[in-house]
Amino acid sequence: MIAVLVLGGIGGGIWLTTRSKVASGPATTSPQTSTPVSSPAMSDVEADTPEPAAGTVKEFSVVGTSYKFTPATLTVNKGDTVRITFKSQGGMTHDLVIDEFGVATSQLGDEEEEEVEFVADKAGTFTYYCSVGNHRQMGMVGKLVVQ
């Protein structure tokens, strides 16, 4: 910005000097045109910078039956919003828990369902499981893969 002002001042001084020499000669007028000198405003620079891609919403339906989840693996990208509709089936009570993201449904009876939502803000492979009784130990686990 300072450089623009200095160059503008020098250019203005040259123009005045030239103009006074013209005034001492024959009286002539010529149209003066000027090209505005500007620097991009900060908002213009920011507008040219692409925004980082916002995470998308990934929706899953997970069913808990006798000691298993279907599907057993969920895959998302880091930054995605994950929405899981969990449904308990098979005549037993189940829940779905993902410790690393603070996610836990209520313990649901047969044919009950509940939705949970969270942002997958860290990459890795995380276990989701049923915390009812010994269901986890009996194999009621799944994987959440965050890439």
C-alpha positions as CSV (number, residue, x, y, z in Angstrom):
1,M,0.0,0.0,0.0
2,I,2.9,2.4,0.9
3,A,4.5,1.6,-2.5
4,V,1.3,2.6,-4.3
5,L,1.1,5.9,-2.4
6,V,4.8,6.7,-3.1
7,L,4.5,5.8,-6.8
8,G,1.3,7.8,-7.0
9,G,3.1,10.8,-5.4
10,I,6.0,10.6,-7.8
11,G,3.6,10.2,-10.8
12,G,1.6,13.2,-9.6
13,G,4.8,15.3,-9.3
14,I,5.8,14.4,-12.8
15,W,2.4,15.2,-14.1
16,L,2.4,18.6,-12.4
17,T,5.8,19.4,-13.8
18,T,4.8,18.4,-17.3
19,R,1.5,20.2,-17.0
20,S,3.2,23.5,-15.9
21,K,5.6,23.3,-18.9
22,V,2.6,22.8,-21.3
23,A,0.9,25.8,-19.7
24,S,3.9,28.1,-20.5
25,G,3.7,27.1,-24.2
26,P,0.7,27.4,-26.5
27,A,-2.6,26.9,-24.8
28,T,-3.7,23.5,-25.6
29,T,-5.9,21.1,-23.7
30,S,-5.8,17.4,-24.0
31,P,-8.1,15.0,-22.2
32,Q,-6.6,13.4,-19.2
33,T,-7.3,9.8,-18.6
34,S,-6.2,8.0,-15.6
35,T,-6.1,4.3,-14.8
36,P,-6.9,3.7,-11.2
37,V,-4.2,1.8,-9.3
38,S,-5.6,-0.4,-6.7
39,S,-4.5,-3.4,-4.7
40,P,-6.8,-6.3,-4.0
41,A,-8.8,-6.0,-0.8
42,M,-8.4,-8.7,1.8
43,S,-11.9,-10.0,1.0
44,D,-10.9,-10.4,-2.7
45,V,-7.8,-12.4,-1.8
46,E,-9.9,-14.6,0.6
47,A,-12.5,-15.1,-2.1
48,D,-9.9,-16.5,-4.4
49,T,-8.8,-19.1,-1.8
50,P,-11.0,-22.1,-2.0
51,E,-12.7,-23.1,1.3
52,P,-11.7,-26.4,2.7
53,A,-14.2,-29.1,1.8
54,A,-16.7,-29.4,4.6
55,G,-17.4,-32.9,5.8
56,T,-20.4,-34.6,4.4
57,V,-23.1,-36.4,6.3
58,K,-22.8,-40.2,6.2
59,E,-25.9,-42.1,7.2
60,F,-25.9,-45.7,8.3
61,S,-28.6,-48.1,9.5
62,V,-27.1,-50.6,12.0
63,V,-29.0,-53.6,13.3
64,G,-28.1,-55.4,16.5
65,T,-29.1,-59.0,16.7
66,S,-27.9,-61.9,18.8
67,Y,-24.3,-61.0,19.4
68,K,-23.5,-59.2,16.1
69,F,-24.0,-55.9,14.3
70,T,-25.0,-55.6,10.6
71,P,-23.0,-54.0,9.0
72,A,-19.9,-54.9,11.0
73,T,-17.8,-52.1,9.4
74,L,-18.6,-48.4,8.8
75,T,-16.2,-46.3,6.8
76,V,-16.2,-42.5,6.7
77,N,-13.7,-39.6,6.1
78,K,-12.3,-37.5,8.8
79,G,-14.5,-34.5,9.3
80,D,-17.7,-36.3,8.2
81,T,-20.8,-36.0,10.3
82,V,-21.8,-39.6,11.1
83,R,-25.5,-40.4,11.6
84,I,-26.3,-43.9,12.8
85,T,-29.8,-45.2,13.2
86,F,-29.4,-48.2,15.5
87,K,-32.2,-50.9,15.7
88,S,-32.3,-53.7,18.2
89,Q,-33.8,-57.0,16.9
90,G,-34.0,-60.6,17.9
91,G,-35.9,-60.4,21.1
92,M,-32.9,-59.1,23.2
93,T,-31.9,-55.7,24.6
94,H,-28.9,-54.0,22.9
95,D,-27.1,-50.7,22.6
96,L,-24.4,-49.2,20.4
97,V,-21.3,-47.5,22.0
98,I,-18.3,-45.8,20.5
99,D,-16.1,-44.6,23.4
100,E,-13.7,-42.5,21.4
101,F,-16.5,-40.2,20.1
102,G,-18.6,-40.2,23.3
103,V,-21.4,-42.0,21.4
104,A,-23.9,-44.3,23.1
105,T,-27.5,-45.2,22.4
106,S,-30.0,-46.1,25.1
107,Q,-30.4,-49.8,25.8
108,L,-33.2,-50.7,23.3
109,G,-35.7,-53.6,23.4
110,D,-36.7,-55.7,20.5
111,E,-37.6,-53.6,17.4
112,E,-36.8,-50.3,19.1
113,E,-34.5,-47.8,17.3
114,E,-32.5,-44.7,18.1
115,E,-30.4,-42.2,16.1
116,V,-27.0,-40.9,17.2
117,E,-24.9,-38.3,15.4
118,F,-21.3,-37.1,15.8
119,V,-18.4,-35.7,13.9
120,A,-15.6,-38.1,13.0
121,D,-12.9,-35.6,14.0
122,K,-10.0,-38.1,14.4
123,A,-8.6,-40.7,12.0
124,G,-8.2,-44.4,12.9
125,T,-10.1,-47.6,13.4
126,F,-12.4,-47.6,16.4
127,T,-14.5,-50.3,17.9
128,Y,-18.2,-50.0,18.4
129,Y,-19.9,-52.5,20.7
130,C,-22.9,-53.5,22.7
131,S,-22.4,-52.8,26.4
132,V,-25.3,-55.0,27.6
133,G,-24.2,-57.9,29.8
134,N,-21.5,-60.0,28.2
135,H,-22.6,-59.2,24.6
136,R,-19.3,-57.5,23.8
137,Q,-17.3,-60.5,25.0
138,M,-19.5,-62.7,22.9
139,G,-18.5,-60.9,19.8
140,M,-21.0,-58.1,19.5
141,V,-18.5,-55.6,18.1
142,G,-18.0,-53.6,14.9
143,K,-15.4,-51.3,13.3
144,L,-15.7,-47.6,12.5
145,V,-12.9,-46.7,10.0
146,V,-12.2,-43.0,9.8
147,Q,-9.9,-42.2,6.9
